[in-house]
């Protein structure tokens, strides 16, 4: 409730009341869209994004920047600047850092961290592709992220040569799960490590509370018709060992660990999956096994379900 109240406060603070005039494209471009609000671990601040239209003689696009709101003082401070977007801010567990993605280098989304004590943002990654999604480890020492496979040399050559024709669904790229430390090693480097090597598309993921495992959903490919192939697996961070958690003819996705790390909630479709689907949430033991609740209308049975 505290987080909800904070977000509602933020929205009230930045809501713009439109004047009584015709809503036209020019008017629409004057309004700044606020998004991605996230409350700090201590509940005192909120980071959020502001999407602003940039219309100049040589540019016509939306640029997103990150702002910080102090709840008590209602003071708002812009954290990122420039002609490239910065988005998807996420607090470190201790609240001392914000990680975010930005395309400020080569128009590829990379990971950056910004200290709340001041200073410039520092790049964590320098990728040939781009970061899709990311999440802090519970101890704040590393960040897991998904990255789409990079283009081949031939594809890069075609892009530079403006050979823009493409076959639909040709050369499909897969997103895989990686891990990178926040602090540099003795050689002043951060070496990313690939956690998933199987040929499937990694989608949503979630850390266990002790940081030893990551549960993630994956599909055969990102193509629209392959969503029924979605399953959920778990990777051990230290060893890279992968085990299946939910793998049935139904489509399972969006795993979330319980706070104590003993259970994993999974969104599950009908069996077999169908486009006009209805979903349920199943609760799996984190160490494997059958879900303890198969239907949303079932009542929990004692100690079979987490409290």
N, C-alpha and C positions, 0 to 999 in steps of 0.2 A: 504494500500500500504506500509505503514511503517513496519508493521509486516512481510509482504511478502519480502521486501527488506532485513530485518534483517535475516530472515531465509535463504534467498539465500546467504547472506554474510557468515553465519555460514557454510553452505554446501561447499562453496568455500574454507573456511579456513581449513576444515578437509577432503577435497577430496584427496585421494591418487592415484597417477598416477602409473598404473601397468607397470612394465617393460615388454619388449618384450620377453616373455617366455611362455611355454606351461602352460595353466591353469589347474592345478591339484588340488586334494583335499588338499594336504599339503599347496599349495599356498593360496587356499581359506581360510584356517584356520588362516592365518597370517593377514588377513584384518579385521579391526575392523569396525563394522557397527554402524553408528550414527543414532539415532532416537529420536522421541518424543520431538522435539524442541518447547519450549514455551517461548515467550517474556515476560519480566517483565512488570508490569503495567506502569512503567515510560519509557519503551522502551530502556533502557540502557544495559540490560543484557538478556541472554538467558540460560535457563537450558535445558539440553538434556541428552540423555543416550548413553553409549558406550557399545556395546555387544562384548565380547572378549571370544575367545575359551580358555578353560583351559584344557590342556592335560598333565597329570601326570601319575605316575605309578598306582595310585588308583582313578583317577578321569578323566572323559572325558565328558565335558559339556560346555555350553555357560553360562557365568556369566555377568550380566548387572550391571553397576554402573552409578551414576549420576554425571554429570559435570556441571560447570558454566562457561559461556563465557562472558567477558566484551567487549562490542562492540567497545568502543573507543580505548582501549589499545590492543585489540585482545589477551588478557591474558586469559588462560583457567586453571581452577582449578578443581581437582577432589574432590567431596563432600562426597561420600560414598565409603566405602572400605569393605573388607572381602571376605569370600568364598561363600557368599550367595548374591543373586541378589537384587538390589533395582531399582525400575522402576516407570514409569508413574508420573513424577514430575509435580506438579501444584502449581502456585504461589497463595499466599493469596491475597485478594483484595488490601491490603496496600503494598504488595511487601516485607514485613518483614520476611515472612516465606515461606517455601516450604513443601507441604505435598506430600508423596509418599507411595507406597506400597513396602513391602519387606517380603521375606520368611525366614528371618534370625532366626526366632524362630519356631521350630517344623515343618519347611517346609510349614507353612500356611501363606498366604498373610495377613499381618496386616497393619494398617495405622500408619505412623510415621510423625512427624513434625520436621523440622530442621530450626533453627533461622539463618537468614542471617548475624547476628551479631557475629556468632561463637558458638561453643559448640557442644555437642553430640546430635544426633537425639533422640527424645523421642517417645516412643510408645503410641499411642492413644487407640488402641484396643488390646485385648488379646482374640482372637476368637478361637472356636473349629473348625470352618469352615474356610472361607477366604473371604477377600474383593474382589469383582468383579470390581466395578466401584465406583467413588466418585466425589464429587464436593463441593467446598467451598460455604458457604452462602454469600450473598452480603456484609454483615457486618463483615465477617471474624470470627464470634464468634462460629460457629459450622460447621460441615461437614456432609453432607448426603452421605450415601454409600449403595450399595447393597451387600448383603451377602447371600450365598447359605446356605440352611438348613444344620445343622451339621449331621454327621452320627450317627446312633443309636449305643447303646452299643454293640449289636450283630455284627454290621458291623465293628466297631472298633476292636472287638475281632477277627473277621475273618481276618482283615488286619494284626494284630500282629501275628496271627497264620499262615500267608502266605497261607491262603485259597484263592487263587487268581482267581478261576473260577468265572465267572459272567454270568448272563443272560442279553442279550441285552435289554436296556431300563427298567431294573428292578430297583425298589426303586429310582425313579426319584426325584431329589432334586430341590426345587424351590428357586430362589433368591428373597429376600424381601428387602424393603427399610427401612433404619434405619437412625437415627440422633444421633450425639454425640457432646457434647460441647468441644471446644478446651481447655478452662480453667477448672481447677479442682474446685469442689465445696468446701464447708467449711470442709468437712471430707476428703479432699485430693483425691477425686475420680471423675471419669467421668462416668456417668451412660448413656449408650446408650438407645435410645427409638425406638421401632418398629413403623413405620408409616403406613405400609400396613399389613393387617392381612388376606385379602382374598387369596384363594388358586390359585394364578397364578404367573407366572414368570415375575418379574419386569426387564425391560431392560433399554434403554436410558432414562435419565431424565434431567430436566433443572429447575433452580430456577427462580422465578419471581424476578423482579428488587428490590422490597421492602422486599424480603425474607419471605413473608407470605405464599407462596404457592410453590408447586413443581409439575410440569407437568411430567408425565411419561408414557412410552409405556409399555404394558404388553401383554403376550400371555398365552394361557391355560397351556402349559408346554414348556420346552426348546427343546422338541423333534422336529426333522427336519420337520415332516409333520404338525406341529401345527402352523407354521408361519401365515397361513391365519386367525387365530383367534386374531391377534394383534389389540388392541384398545388403546386409549389414555384416561387417567383419570387425575384428579387434586386432590392433598391432601392438606388440610390446615395444616400447620406445627403446629400451636398452639393446635388445637383441634383433629387433626387426621381424620377429616371428609373428605370422598372421594366422588367426583362427577364425572360422565362421561363427557368427552369433545367430543370425537369422537368414536362412537360405531355403525358401520354399517356393512353390509355384506362384504364391502371392508376391507382390512388390513391397519390400520393407525398406524404410528410409528414415532419415532425420533422427539418429540415435541421440539420447541425452542421458547422462549419468545422474543418478540420485546423489544428493550431497554427501552421503556416507560411502559412495562408491560401490555399493552392494548390488544395485539394480540398474538396468538400462531400459528406458522407455523408447519404444520404436513405433513409428507410424506404419500401419499395415493396411493394404488394400483388400478388396475382395479376392477370393481364390476360386477361379483364376481371375487375374486382373481384367478390368474392362474400362473403356474410356469413360462411360457414365458410371463412375465408381462412387462408393461410399467407403470412408476410411475409419479405422478404429485404432486405438493405442494399446499395444501389448507391453507387458512388463516382464523383462527377461532377467534371470539371475546373471550378474556380471561375469561369473565364472563359467557360464554356459548352461545349457539345459532348456527345457520347454518353458514357454511363457506361463505365468501363473494366472493371467486373466486374458481370456480369448475374446470376450465380447464386452462392448462398452456398457451394456445393460446389466452385466453380472454384478452381484454384490461381492466385495472382498470377503474372504473366508479366513478370519483370524490372522495367524502369522504367515499365511501364504503370500500376502502382499505387503509391500513396505508401508510403514505408517506414514 
